[in-house]
């Protein structure tokens, strides 16, 4: 009876010790993620607070951010649905479309592969263009300075 109790206590102790080690490492990972989030927190919004923008400009910026966020969400959901369809068909991007008797259509493959990332870049570029058009020339210069300082 005593060896069984001793074995149970030892097993329980080692289980608790192992779980506390695992929990500690996951806390460290969460801390790194939190620090990264805090560095990014605010993004452009923190810069606009320093620009002394008018209420009309602020309202326009909110609309731009909301529209861009909705467009990005639509794009991400379409990408997810495409991935789900590919997995359902057991297809790996249909690379066979780019192989023929003449060889491999490298340009076609690159064009298809980069289409989604190009669309995301276009959305971001459109957002910045709209933002810049809202700002006055003085605000544009200050915006560029603040953005440059934030990236360093």
KAVENGI-V823068 format. One record per backbone hydrogen bond with DSSP energy under -0.5 kcal/mol. NH is the residue of the N-H (numbers start at 1). CO is the residue of the C=O. Records with the same first field share a line. If there is no record, write none. Layout:
NH = CO ; CO
This chain:
5 = 1
6 = 2
7 = 3
8 = 4
9 = 5
10 = 6
11 = 7
12 = 8
13 = 9
14 = 10
15 = 11
16 = 12
17 = 13
18 = 14
19 = 15
20 = 16
21 = 17
22 = 18
23 = 19
24 = 20
25 = 21
26 = 22
27 = 23
28 = 24
29 = 25
30 = 26
31 = 27
32 = 28
33 = 29
34 = 30
35 = 31
36 = 32
37 = 33
38 = 34
39 = 35
40 = 36
41 = 37
43 = 40
45 = 42
46 = 42
47 = 43
48 = 44
49 = 45
50 = 46 ; 47
51 = 47 ; 48
52 = 49
53 = 48
58 = 54
59 = 55
60 = 56
61 = 57
62 = 58
63 = 59
64 = 60
65 = 61
66 = 62
67 = 63
68 = 64
69 = 65
70 = 66
71 = 67
72 = 68
73 = 69
74 = 70
75 = 71
76 = 72
77 = 73
78 = 74
79 = 75
80 = 76
81 = 77
82 = 78
83 = 79
84 = 80
85 = 81
86 = 82
87 = 83
88 = 84
89 = 85
90 = 86
91 = 86
97 = 94
98 = 95
99 = 96
100 = 103
103 = 100
105 = 98
106 = 104
109 = 105
110 = 106
111 = 107
112 = 108
113 = 109
114 = 110
115 = 111
118 = 114
119 = 115
120 = 116
121 = 117
122 = 118
123 = 119
124 = 120
125 = 121
126 = 122
127 = 123
128 = 124
129 = 125
130 = 126
131 = 127
132 = 128
133 = 129
134 = 130 ; 131
135 = 131
140 = 136
141 = 137
142 = 138
143 = 139
144 = 140
145 = 141
146 = 142
147 = 143
148 = 144
149 = 145
150 = 146
151 = 147
152 = 148
